[in-house]
Amino acid sequence: MLNRDRAGPLVAVIAVCVLAVSSNACSFAFVEGPPPNAEGLKTFDCTDSFAPPVLDTVLAVIDGALALFAYGLGRALGGSPTPVFWGFLAVGVGAPTASAIYGYSKVGSCRDVRRRTSAPSVAENEPTPADLYWIP
C-alpha cells in the first residue's frame, strides 16, 4: 500500500498521462507537409485541408473554457488550484494548441508549394490569334 505522501504525485502523473493519451491532437497524426524537394517533383502528397487543425483549435478552446469553469468553481467553493489542475490544463489545452499550430503550418506550406508548382507561366496565359476574334 502507498503512503499518503507518495500517492499524490503518483495520482498526478497517472492523471496527466491519461489526459495526454485521451487528448485530441489530430494534426500531429493526420497532417503531412510537403516533401523537402517538392518544388522539383511533378506530383507529391501532402495535406491541403484545414479540417484537422480547425478541429484541434475547437477542442483547445473547449478545453480552455472547461478549465476556466473548473478554476472559477473551485475558487468560488473556497479552494485553490492544485498542481494536478495545472497539469490537466497544460496537457488538455497545450496538446491541441500545439497540434493546431503544427497543422496550420504544414497545410499552409502544402498549399504554397502546390500553388507555386502548378501556377502557369506568363507565356501560357498569352492569347492566341484565335482568342482575339470570334469566328462563327
C-alpha positions in Angstrom: 0.0 0.0 0.0 1.2 3.5 -0.8 1.6 6.1 1.9 -0.2 9.3 1.5 2.9 11.4 0.8 3.8 9.3 -2.3 0.2 8.8 -3.5 -0.4 12.5 -4.5 2.4 12.8 -7.1 1.6 9.3 -8.4 -2.0 10.2 -9.0 -1.0 13.4 -10.7 1.4 11.6 -13.0 -1.3 9.0 -13.9 -3.9 11.7 -14.4 -1.6 13.7 -16.7 -0.7 10.5 -18.7 -4.4 9.5 -19.1 -5.2 13.0 -20.3 -2.3 13.1 -22.7 -3.4 9.9 -24.3 -7.0 10.9 -24.5 -6.5 14.5 -25.6 -7.1 15.1 -29.3 -4.2 16.2 -31.4 -5.3 15.3 -34.9 -2.8 17.4 -36.8 0.1 15.5 -35.3 -1.4 12.2 -36.5 -3.1 13.2 -39.8 -1.4 16.2 -41.3 1.5 15.7 -43.6 3.6 18.6 -45.0 5.2 18.7 -48.5 8.4 16.8 -49.0 11.6 18.9 -48.8 12.2 18.6 -52.6 8.5 19.2 -53.6 9.3 22.0 -56.0 11.2 19.7 -58.2 8.6 16.9 -58.2 5.7 16.7 -60.6 3.4 15.0 -58.1 3.6 14.7 -54.3 1.3 14.0 -51.4 0.6 16.4 -48.6 -2.4 17.5 -46.6 -4.1 20.6 -48.0 -7.3 20.5 -45.8 -7.5 22.7 -42.8 -10.0 20.4 -41.1 -7.6 18.7 -38.6 -6.1 22.0 -37.3 -9.5 23.6 -37.1 -10.7 20.6 -35.0 -7.7 20.9 -32.8 -8.4 24.7 -32.3 -12.1 24.0 -31.4 -11.0 21.3 -28.9 -8.4 23.6 -27.4 -11.0 26.4 -26.9 -13.5 23.9 -25.3 -10.8 22.5 -23.0 -9.7 26.0 -22.1 -13.3 27.1 -21.3 -13.9 24.0 -19.2 -10.6 24.7 -17.3 -11.7 28.2 -16.6 -15.1 27.0 -15.4 -13.4 24.5 -13.1 -11.0 27.1 -11.9 -13.8 29.6 -11.2 -15.9 26.9 -9.5 -13.0 25.8 -7.3 -12.3 29.4 -6.3 -16.0 30.0 -5.6 -16.1 27.0 -3.3 -13.0 28.2 -1.4 -10.4 26.0 -3.0 -7.2 26.8 -4.8 -5.8 25.2 -7.9 -3.6 22.2 -7.3 -0.6 21.0 -9.4 -2.9 18.4 -10.8 -5.2 21.1 -12.1 -2.3 22.9 -13.8 -1.2 19.6 -15.3 -4.6 18.9 -16.8 -4.7 22.5 -18.1 -1.3 22.3 -19.6 -1.9 19.0 -21.4 -5.6 19.5 -22.2 -5.1 22.9 -23.8 -1.4 22.6 -24.7 -1.6 19.5 -26.8 -4.4 20.5 -29.1 -3.0 24.0 -29.4 0.5 22.8 -30.3 -1.1 20.3 -32.8 -3.2 23.1 -34.3 -0.2 25.3 -34.8 1.7 22.4 -36.4 -1.3 21.6 -38.6 -1.8 25.2 -39.8 1.9 25.4 -40.6 2.1 22.2 -42.6 -1.2 22.8 -44.5 -0.1 26.3 -45.4 3.3 25.0 -46.6 1.5 22.4 -48.7 -0.8 24.9 -50.3 2.1 27.3 -51.0 4.1 24.7 -52.7 1.2 23.4 -54.7 0.4 27.0 -55.8 4.0 27.6 -56.9 4.4 24.3 -58.7 1.0 24.4 -60.5 1.0 28.1 -61.5 1.1 28.6 -65.2 3.8 30.7 -66.7 3.1 34.0 -68.4 3.7 32.5 -71.9 0.9 30.0 -71.3 -1.5 32.8 -70.5 -0.9 34.9 -73.6 -3.8 35.0 -76.0 -3.5 33.2 -79.3 -4.8 34.8 -82.6 -7.9 32.7 -82.3 -8.7 34.2 -78.9 -8.5 37.7 -80.3 -11.6 37.5 -82.5 -14.6 35.3 -82.8 -15.1 33.1 -85.8 -18.6 31.6 -86.2 
